[in-house]
Amino acid sequence: MVEQGSYCPDILTQVSAASSALNSFTKVLLANHVKSCVVDDIKAGKEDAVDELAALLAKLMK
């Protein structure tokens, strides 16, 4: 859109929509990760899974 000389507000609207879609996907992926990988690790006695999750959340929330 930039190369085509599209109207800036239209480009910003598209960027916002793409960002929103990616954030929604991230939320679903994170929920699935917690429900599967993290739960499985905790059940297997891998207690550092909680620390890894906390580190991941800190990275995602920058």
PDB file as gemmi writes it, atoms N, CA and C in Angstrom:
CRYST1    1.000    1.000    1.000  90.00  90.00  90.00 P 1                      
ATOM      1  N   MET A   1       0.819  -1.192   0.000  1.00  0.00           N  
ATOM      2  CA  MET A   1       0.000   0.000   0.000  1.00  0.00           C  
ATOM      3  C   MET A   1       0.865   1.259   0.000  1.00  0.00           C  
ATOM      4  N   VAL A   2       1.975   1.207   0.730  1.00  0.00           N  
ATOM      5  CA  VAL A   2       2.873   2.363   0.775  1.00  0.00           C  
ATOM      6  C   VAL A   2       3.462   2.598  -0.610  1.00  0.00           C  
ATOM      7  N   GLU A   3       3.931   1.505  -1.238  1.00  0.00           N  
ATOM      8  CA  GLU A   3       4.540   1.632  -2.566  1.00  0.00           C  
ATOM      9  C   GLU A   3       3.541   2.114  -3.606  1.00  0.00           C  
ATOM     10  N   GLN A   4       2.258   1.807  -3.377  1.00  0.00           N  
ATOM     11  CA  GLN A   4       1.224   2.221  -4.318  1.00  0.00           C  
ATOM     12  C   GLN A   4       0.732   3.640  -4.047  1.00  0.00           C  
ATOM     13  N   GLY A   5       1.237   4.248  -2.976  1.00  0.00           N  
ATOM     14  CA  GLY A   5       0.859   5.615  -2.657  1.00  0.00           C  
ATOM     15  C   GLY A   5      -0.528   5.736  -2.046  1.00  0.00           C  
ATOM     16  N   SER A   6      -0.958   4.681  -1.343  1.00  0.00           N  
ATOM     17  CA  SER A   6      -2.280   4.703  -0.715  1.00  0.00           C  
ATOM     18  C   SER A   6      -2.365   5.788   0.356  1.00  0.00           C  
ATOM     19  N   TYR A   7      -3.570   6.194   0.636  1.00  0.00           N  
ATOM     20  CA  TYR A   7      -3.867   7.223   1.620  1.00  0.00           C  
ATOM     21  C   TYR A   7      -3.418   6.733   3.003  1.00  0.00           C  
ATOM     22  N   CYS A   8      -2.631   7.537   3.700  1.00  0.00           N  
ATOM     23  CA  CYS A   8      -2.023   7.137   4.974  1.00  0.00           C  
ATOM     24  C   CYS A   8      -3.028   6.587   5.990  1.00  0.00           C  
ATOM     25  N   PRO A   9      -4.177   7.232   6.205  1.00  0.00           N  
ATOM     26  CA  PRO A   9      -5.136   6.664   7.155  1.00  0.00           C  
ATOM     27  C   PRO A   9      -5.607   5.256   6.763  1.00  0.00           C  
ATOM     28  N   ASP A  10      -5.704   4.982   5.466  1.00  0.00           N  
ATOM     29  CA  ASP A  10      -6.084   3.637   5.027  1.00  0.00           C  
ATOM     30  C   ASP A  10      -5.000   2.623   5.382  1.00  0.00           C  
ATOM     31  N   ILE A  11      -3.754   3.017   5.209  1.00  0.00           N  
ATOM     32  CA  ILE A  11      -2.636   2.139   5.567  1.00  0.00           C  
ATOM     33  C   ILE A  11      -2.627   1.886   7.066  1.00  0.00           C  
ATOM     34  N   LEU A  12      -2.803   2.929   7.840  1.00  0.00           N  
ATOM     35  CA  LEU A  12      -2.810   2.784   9.298  1.00  0.00           C  
ATOM     36  C   LEU A  12      -3.956   1.897   9.758  1.00  0.00           C  
ATOM     37  N   THR A  13      -5.104   2.001   9.112  1.00  0.00           N  
ATOM     38  CA  THR A  13      -6.243   1.142   9.449  1.00  0.00           C  
ATOM     39  C   THR A  13      -5.909  -0.315   9.165  1.00  0.00           C  
ATOM     40  N   GLN A  14      -5.258  -0.594   8.050  1.00  0.00           N  
ATOM     41  CA  GLN A  14      -4.874  -1.963   7.711  1.00  0.00           C  
ATOM     42  C   GLN A  14      -3.826  -2.504   8.684  1.00  0.00           C  
ATOM     43  N   VAL A  15      -2.881  -1.674   9.059  1.00  0.00           N  
ATOM     44  CA  VAL A  15      -1.853  -2.089  10.026  1.00  0.00           C  
ATOM     45  C   VAL A  15      -2.505  -2.410  11.367  1.00  0.00           C  
ATOM     46  N   SER A  16      -3.436  -1.586  11.778  1.00  0.00           N  
ATOM     47  CA  SER A  16      -4.151  -1.819  13.034  1.00  0.00           C  
ATOM     48  C   SER A  16      -4.936  -3.123  12.988  1.00  0.00           C  
ATOM     49  N   ALA A  17      -5.592  -3.399  11.874  1.00  0.00           N  
ATOM     50  CA  ALA A  17      -6.355  -4.640  11.728  1.00  0.00           C  
ATOM     51  C   ALA A  17      -5.442  -5.858  11.773  1.00  0.00           C  
ATOM     52  N   ALA A  18      -4.304  -5.771  11.098  1.00  0.00           N  
ATOM     53  CA  ALA A  18      -3.349  -6.884  11.115  1.00  0.00           C  
ATOM     54  C   ALA A  18      -2.791  -7.106  12.512  1.00  0.00           C  
ATOM     55  N   SER A  19      -2.484  -6.033  13.199  1.00  0.00           N  
ATOM     56  CA  SER A  19      -1.971  -6.127  14.565  1.00  0.00           C  
ATOM     57  C   SER A  19      -2.999  -6.756  15.494  1.00  0.00           C  
ATOM     58  N   SER A  20      -4.248  -6.362  15.354  1.00  0.00           N  
ATOM     59  CA  SER A  20      -5.319  -6.912  16.177  1.00  0.00           C  
ATOM     60  C   SER A  20      -5.494  -8.403  15.923  1.00  0.00           C  
ATOM     61  N   ALA A  21      -5.441  -8.803  14.670  1.00  0.00           N  
ATOM     62  CA  ALA A  21      -5.573 -10.218  14.327  1.00  0.00           C  
ATOM     63  C   ALA A  21      -4.415 -11.027  14.913  1.00  0.00           C  
ATOM     64  N   LEU A  22      -3.221 -10.499  14.838  1.00  0.00           N  
ATOM     65  CA  LEU A  22      -2.059 -11.190  15.396  1.00  0.00           C  
ATOM     66  C   LEU A  22      -2.160 -11.299  16.914  1.00  0.00           C  
ATOM     67  N   ASN A  23      -2.640 -10.257  17.574  1.00  0.00           N  
ATOM     68  CA  ASN A  23      -2.829 -10.302  19.025  1.00  0.00           C  
ATOM     69  C   ASN A  23      -3.858 -11.354  19.415  1.00  0.00           C  
ATOM     70  N   SER A  24      -4.931 -11.463  18.648  1.00  0.00           N  
ATOM     71  CA  SER A  24      -5.947 -12.475  18.923  1.00  0.00           C  
ATOM     72  C   SER A  24      -5.364 -13.874  18.782  1.00  0.00           C  
ATOM     73  N   PHE A  25      -4.577 -14.085  17.738  1.00  0.00           N  
ATOM     74  CA  PHE A  25      -3.927 -15.377  17.534  1.00  0.00           C  
ATOM     75  C   PHE A  25      -2.969 -15.687  18.679  1.00  0.00           C  
ATOM     76  N   THR A  26      -2.219 -14.696  19.123  1.00  0.00           N  
ATOM     77  CA  THR A  26      -1.271 -14.876  20.226  1.00  0.00           C  
ATOM     78  C   THR A  26      -1.997 -15.311  21.493  1.00  0.00           C  
ATOM     79  N   LYS A  27      -3.152 -14.718  21.778  1.00  0.00           N  
ATOM     80  CA  LYS A  27      -3.928 -15.088  22.965  1.00  0.00           C  
ATOM     81  C   LYS A  27      -4.372 -16.546  22.898  1.00  0.00           C  
ATOM     82  N   VAL A  28      -4.846 -16.984  21.739  1.00  0.00           N  
ATOM     83  CA  VAL A  28      -5.282 -18.370  21.569  1.00  0.00           C  
ATOM     84  C   VAL A  28      -4.093 -19.318  21.718  1.00  0.00           C  
ATOM     85  N   LEU A  29      -2.989 -18.982  21.089  1.00  0.00           N  
ATOM     86  CA  LEU A  29      -1.789 -19.821  21.163  1.00  0.00           C  
ATOM     87  C   LEU A  29      -1.269 -19.914  22.594  1.00  0.00           C  
ATOM     88  N   LEU A  30      -1.261 -18.799  23.302  1.00  0.00           N  
ATOM     89  CA  LEU A  30      -0.802 -18.789  24.690  1.00  0.00           C  
ATOM     90  C   LEU A  30      -1.710 -19.646  25.568  1.00  0.00           C  
ATOM     91  N   ALA A  31      -3.012 -19.522  25.399  1.00  0.00           N  
ATOM     92  CA  ALA A  31      -3.953 -20.331  26.178  1.00  0.00           C  
ATOM     93  C   ALA A  31      -3.733 -21.813  25.913  1.00  0.00           C  
ATOM     94  N   ASN A  32      -3.542 -22.180  24.656  1.00  0.00           N  
ATOM     95  CA  ASN A  32      -3.283 -23.594  24.329  1.00  0.00           C  
ATOM     96  C   ASN A  32      -1.964 -24.070  24.921  1.00  0.00           C  
ATOM     97  N   HIS A  33      -0.966 -23.216  24.911  1.00  0.00           N  
ATOM     98  CA  HIS A  33       0.331 -23.573  25.487  1.00  0.00           C  
ATOM     99  C   HIS A  33       0.201 -23.850  26.986  1.00  0.00           C  
ATOM    100  N   VAL A  34      -0.526 -22.988  27.678  1.00  0.00           N  
ATOM    101  CA  VAL A  34      -0.711 -23.170  29.121  1.00  0.00           C  
ATOM    102  C   VAL A  34      -1.493 -24.453  29.395  1.00  0.00           C  
ATOM    103  N   LYS A  35      -2.574 -24.668  28.649  1.00  0.00           N  
ATOM    104  CA  LYS A  35      -3.449 -25.821  28.876  1.00  0.00           C  
ATOM    105  C   LYS A  35      -2.783 -27.145  28.530  1.00  0.00           C  
ATOM    106  N   SER A  36      -1.796 -27.110  27.649  1.00  0.00           N  
ATOM    107  CA  SER A  36      -1.162 -28.363  27.254  1.00  0.00           C  
ATOM    108  C   SER A  36       0.273 -28.459  27.777  1.00  0.00           C  
ATOM    109  N   CYS A  37       1.169 -27.725  27.192  1.00  0.00           N  
ATOM    110  CA  CYS A  37       2.593 -27.849  27.520  1.00  0.00           C  
ATOM    111  C   CYS A  37       2.893 -27.559  28.985  1.00  0.00           C  
ATOM    112  N   VAL A  38       2.396 -26.441  29.490  1.00  0.00           N  
ATOM    113  CA  VAL A  38       2.712 -26.059  30.869  1.00  0.00           C  
ATOM    114  C   VAL A  38       2.098 -27.048  31.852  1.00  0.00           C  
ATOM    115  N   VAL A  39       0.837 -27.421  31.626  1.00  0.00           N  
ATOM    116  CA  VAL A  39       0.181 -28.388  32.515  1.00  0.00           C  
ATOM    117  C   VAL A  39       0.926 -29.724  32.484  1.00  0.00           C  
ATOM    118  N   ASP A  40       1.285 -30.182  31.280  1.00  0.00           N  
ATOM    119  CA  ASP A  40       2.013 -31.450  31.165  1.00  0.00           C  
ATOM    120  C   ASP A  40       3.356 -31.392  31.891  1.00  0.00           C  
ATOM    121  N   ASP A  41       4.069 -30.282  31.741  1.00  0.00           N  
ATOM    122  CA  ASP A  41       5.363 -30.134  32.412  1.00  0.00           C  
ATOM    123  C   ASP A  41       5.211 -30.151  33.931  1.00  0.00           C  
ATOM    124  N   ILE A  42       4.212 -29.466  34.427  1.00  0.00           N  
ATOM    125  CA  ILE A  42       3.992 -29.437  35.887  1.00  0.00           C  
ATOM    126  C   ILE A  42       3.632 -30.830  36.388  1.00  0.00           C  
ATOM    127  N   LYS A  43       2.763 -31.525  35.672  1.00  0.00           N  
ATOM    128  CA  LYS A  43       2.393 -32.893  36.060  1.00  0.00           C  
ATOM    129  C   LYS A  43       3.601 -33.822  36.051  1.00  0.00           C  
ATOM    130  N   ALA A  44       4.555 -33.549  35.160  1.00  0.00           N  
ATOM    131  CA  ALA A  44       5.763 -34.373  35.058  1.00  0.00           C  
ATOM    132  C   ALA A  44       6.836 -33.955  36.063  1.00  0.00           C  
ATOM    133  N   GLY A  45       6.494 -32.980  36.902  1.00  0.00           N  
ATOM    134  CA  GLY A  45       7.437 -32.562  37.930  1.00  0.00           C  
ATOM    135  C   GLY A  45       8.420 -31.497  37.488  1.00  0.00           C  
ATOM    136  N   LYS A  46       8.227 -30.964  36.323  1.00  0.00           N  
ATOM    137  CA  LYS A  46       9.117 -29.919  35.816  1.00  0.00           C  
ATOM    138  C   LYS A  46       8.642 -28.574  36.365  1.00  0.00           C  
ATOM    139  N   GLU A  47       9.070 -28.272  37.574  1.00  0.00           N  
ATOM    140  CA  GLU A  47       8.589 -27.080  38.266  1.00  0.00           C  
ATOM    141  C   GLU A  47       9.060 -25.774  37.637  1.00  0.00           C  
ATOM    142  N   ASP A  48      10.131 -25.823  36.876  1.00  0.00           N  
ATOM    143  CA  ASP A  48      10.611 -24.592  36.246  1.00  0.00           C  
ATOM    144  C   ASP A  48       9.713 -24.146  35.090  1.00  0.00           C  
ATOM    145  N   ALA A  49       8.680 -24.945  34.774  1.00  0.00           N  
ATOM    146  CA  ALA A  49       7.721 -24.556  33.740  1.00  0.00           C  
ATOM    147  C   ALA A  49       7.025 -23.252  34.106  1.00  0.00           C  
ATOM    148  N   VAL A  50       6.787 -23.042  35.390  1.00  0.00           N  
ATOM    149  CA  VAL A  50       6.144 -21.806  35.838  1.00  0.00           C  
ATOM    150  C   VAL A  50       7.082 -20.621  35.623  1.00  0.00           C  
ATOM    151  N   ASP A  51       8.350 -20.808  35.917  1.00  0.00           N  
ATOM    152  CA  ASP A  51       9.328 -19.736  35.675  1.00  0.00           C  
ATOM    153  C   ASP A  51       9.441 -19.427  34.190  1.00  0.00           C  
ATOM    154  N   GLU A  52       9.428 -20.482  33.358  1.00  0.00           N  
ATOM    155  CA  GLU A  52       9.489 -20.277  31.914  1.00  0.00           C  
ATOM    156  C   GLU A  52       8.251 -19.522  31.428  1.00  0.00           C  
ATOM    157  N   LEU A  53       7.094 -19.862  31.962  1.00  0.00           N  
ATOM    158  CA  LEU A  53       5.864 -19.169  31.595  1.00  0.00           C  
ATOM    159  C   LEU A  53       5.925 -17.706  32.013  1.00  0.00           C  
ATOM    160  N   ALA A  54       6.410 -17.445  33.218  1.00  0.00           N  
ATOM    161  CA  ALA A  54       6.529 -16.061  33.690  1.00  0.00           C  
ATOM    162  C   ALA A  54       7.480 -15.271  32.789  1.00  0.00           C  
ATOM    163  N   ALA A  55       8.574 -15.874  32.383  1.00  0.00           N  
ATOM    164  CA  ALA A  55       9.528 -15.212  31.487  1.00  0.00           C  
ATOM    165  C   ALA A  55       8.888 -14.943  30.120  1.00  0.00           C  
ATOM    166  N   LEU A  56       8.131 -15.898  29.641  1.00  0.00           N  
ATOM    167  CA  LEU A  56       7.452 -15.727  28.367  1.00  0.00           C  
ATOM    168  C   LEU A  56       6.445 -14.577  28.438  1.00  0.00           C  
ATOM    169  N   LEU A  57       5.662 -14.537  29.506  1.00  0.00           N  
ATOM    170  CA  LEU A  57       4.681 -13.462  29.673  1.00  0.00           C  
ATOM    171  C   LEU A  57       5.360 -12.103  29.756  1.00  0.00           C  
ATOM    172  N   ALA A  58       6.472 -12.045  30.456  1.00  0.00           N  
ATOM    173  CA  ALA A  58       7.212 -10.773  30.560  1.00  0.00           C  
ATOM    174  C   ALA A  58       7.691 -10.324  29.173  1.00  0.00           C  
ATOM    175  N   LYS A  59       8.154 -11.288  28.365  1.00  0.00           N  
ATOM    176  CA  LYS A  59       8.626 -10.966  27.014  1.00  0.00           C  
ATOM    177  C   LYS A  59       7.466 -10.497  26.128  1.00  0.00           C  
ATOM    178  N   LEU A  60       6.323 -11.153  26.260  1.00  0.00           N  
ATOM    179  CA  LEU A  60       5.173 -10.800  25.432  1.00  0.00           C  
ATOM    180  C   LEU A  60       4.554  -9.463  25.810  1.00  0.00           C  
ATOM    181  N   MET A  61       4.731  -9.064  27.067  1.00  0.00           N  
ATOM    182  CA  MET A  61       4.086  -7.845  27.559  1.00  0.00           C  
ATOM    183  C   MET A  61       4.949  -6.599  27.409  1.00  0.00           C  
ATOM    184  N   LYS A  62       6.073  -6.690  26.721  1.00  0.00           N  
ATOM    185  CA  LYS A  62       6.952  -5.538  26.531  1.00  0.00           C  
ATOM    186  C   LYS A  62       6.224  -4.428  25.825  1.00  0.00           C  
TER     187      LYS A  62                                                      
END                                                                             
